[in-house]
């Protein structure tokens, strides 16, 4: 791979964008190689690096299919079901607890009753 040009933070030429900037415009890199990179210096660590892509060569984002929407809904529903009591908690269960708040702290539930 040939060396890509490196620009300092906020000094990249027009016509180049990061993945996030492309996504905000409804675009994706679409298989193109990295055109350049931007480096943001930091004090005690190495620089932050962002890869840049040509906006003209970017392609539109693929639309979500009904099957993808269904899979996403199923995955989000699974994150709401408590593995201990098998109820829908009504919120995404915190990973650090692993169960709904009622199952994680049953003594608080008894005090409230």
MOCOR-V659073 format. One record per pair of residues at least 24 apart in sequence whose ideal C-beta (glycine too) atoms are under 6 Angstrom apart, sorted by the first residue. I is the first residue (numbers start at 1). J is the second residue. D is the distance in whole Angstrom. If there is no record, write none. Layout:
BEGIN
[[I,J,D] [I,J,D]]
END
This chain:
BEGIN
[[4,34,6] [4,36,5] [4,37,6] [5,36,5] [6,37,5] [6,39,6] [7,38,5] [9,40,4] [12,38,5] [12,52,6] [15,55,6] [16,52,4] [17,55,5] [18,50,5] [22,58,5] [26,61,6] [27,58,4] [28,59,6] [28,61,5] [29,53,5] [30,58,6] [30,59,3] [32,57,5]]
END
